[in-house]
Amino acid sequence: MPNASGFTLTEVLISLLLLCLTGLGVLSASLFARQQVIMATQQTIALSLTTELASRMASHDSSAGYYEGVHPLWTTAESAACTGGHSCDTEQLSQFHLYSTLSASGHPQSLQLLQQPALCIRQQADQRLVQLSWRSQAKVQIQRPVSVCDLSPNRLQLSVVVP
């Protein structure tokens, strides 16, 4: 049929295959971008929490020993209010700082993006290391830095050194 016009079945199938592959590529890129946004948001929240706690710890150096240990968010009890006219000893003050920082300082909606967050505070030489770890919502593979706290392998972490 030399005079026949139109496309052959092979040409139509090849064009449909290319169209499907293009659609899958766009979908894959979209999912990857979404994971990166989730991860960046989680890291931003974690950095905000750790820097706030590090600045509070640096300003109240006398209560430094009470910050030591692992402090999971979901088990931290509310402490006495150490603001205004209320006076607190150093242990109450450090517990207040931990509680207010772990409560995300009035940002509970953003804290929900961090699943099972936990603070780990350790003294190393003359510096204090603050690590915040959380279970990631995005399925990611990361190179894990050396940790001073016991962490399960499927948790992300962020570390800040308190001067």
C-alpha positions in Angstrom: 0.0 0.0 0.0 2.3 2.7 -1.1 -0.5 5.4 -1.4 -1.8 4.8 2.2 -1.7 7.8 4.5 -1.5 7.9 8.3 0.6 6.3 10.9 1.5 2.6 11.2 0.7 0.7 14.3 4.4 0.6 15.2 4.7 4.3 15.1 1.6 4.8 17.3 2.9 2.3 19.9 6.3 3.9 20.0 4.8 7.4 20.5 2.6 6.1 23.3 5.6 4.4 24.9 7.5 7.7 24.8 4.6 9.6 26.2 4.2 7.2 29.1 8.0 7.4 29.9 7.9 11.2 29.8 4.9 11.1 32.3 6.7 8.7 34.6 9.8 10.9 34.5 7.8 14.0 35.5 6.0 12.1 38.3 9.4 10.8 39.6 10.9 14.3 39.6 7.8 15.7 41.4 8.0 13.0 44.1 11.7 13.6 44.6 11.1 17.4 44.9 8.4 16.8 47.5 10.8 14.6 49.6 13.4 17.3 49.4 10.9 20.0 50.6 9.9 17.8 53.5 13.5 17.1 54.5 14.4 20.8 54.2 11.4 21.8 56.3 12.3 19.2 59.0 15.9 20.4 59.1 14.8 24.0 59.4 12.6 23.2 62.3 15.3 21.2 64.0 17.9 23.9 63.5 15.5 26.5 65.0 14.9 24.3 68.1 18.5 23.5 68.7 19.8 27.0 68.2 17.1 28.4 70.6 18.1 25.8 73.2 21.8 26.4 72.6 21.4 30.2 73.1 19.4 29.6 76.3 22.0 27.2 77.6 24.8 29.7 76.8 23.0 32.5 78.7 22.4 30.3 81.8 25.7 28.6 82.2 25.2 27.9 85.9 22.5 25.3 85.2 24.5 23.5 82.4 24.8 20.2 84.3 21.0 19.8 84.4 20.7 19.8 80.6 22.7 16.5 80.3 20.9 13.4 78.9 18.3 12.4 76.4 15.0 14.3 76.4 12.3 12.9 74.3 9.5 15.4 73.3 6.6 13.1 74.0 7.6 12.3 77.6 8.7 15.7 78.8 6.5 17.0 81.6 5.6 20.6 82.0 7.8 22.4 84.4 7.2 25.4 86.7 6.9 28.7 85.0 10.2 30.6 85.5 9.1 33.9 84.0 8.0 37.2 85.4 8.0 37.4 89.2 8.6 33.6 89.7 12.0 32.7 91.0 13.4 29.3 90.1 16.6 27.4 91.1 19.0 26.3 88.4 17.4 22.8 88.0 13.9 24.3 87.6 15.3 26.9 85.1 17.0 24.3 82.9 13.8 22.1 82.9 11.8 25.1 82.0 14.1 25.9 79.1 14.0 22.3 77.9 10.2 22.2 78.1 9.6 25.5 76.4 12.1 24.6 73.6 10.7 21.1 73.2 7.2 22.6 73.0 8.5 24.4 70.0 8.0 27.9 71.5 4.4 28.2 70.3 4.8 26.4 67.0 3.0 23.1 67.5 1.9 22.9 63.9 5.4 22.9 62.6 6.7 20.5 65.2 4.3 17.9 64.0 6.5 17.5 60.9 9.2 16.0 63.2 8.1 12.5 64.2 9.3 11.5 67.7 11.8 14.3 68.2 14.4 13.8 71.0 17.1 16.1 72.3 20.4 14.6 73.4 22.8 16.8 75.3 26.3 15.7 76.1 29.4 17.3 77.5 32.5 16.8 75.3 35.8 18.2 76.5 35.0 21.9 77.1 32.0 22.1 74.8 28.4 21.0 75.1 26.9 19.1 72.1 23.1 19.4 71.4 21.7 16.9 69.0 18.1 16.7 67.9 17.0 13.5 66.2 13.7 12.6 64.7 12.1 10.0 62.5 11.9 11.2 59.0 8.6 11.3 57.0 10.5 11.1 53.7 12.1 7.9 52.6 15.7 9.0 52.3 19.1 7.4 52.5 21.7 9.7 54.2 25.3 9.4 55.3 25.1 9.3 59.1 27.7 11.4 61.0 29.2 10.1 64.2 26.7 10.5 67.0 27.3 10.9 70.7 23.8 9.6 71.4 22.3 6.2 70.7 20.1 6.6 67.7 18.3 4.0 65.6 19.5 3.9 62.0 16.2 5.3 60.5 16.4 8.6 62.4 17.8 11.9 61.1 19.8 14.2 63.3 21.1 17.7 63.6 23.9 18.8 65.9 24.8 22.2 67.4 27.8 23.0 69.6 27.2 25.3 72.5 30.1 27.7 73.0 
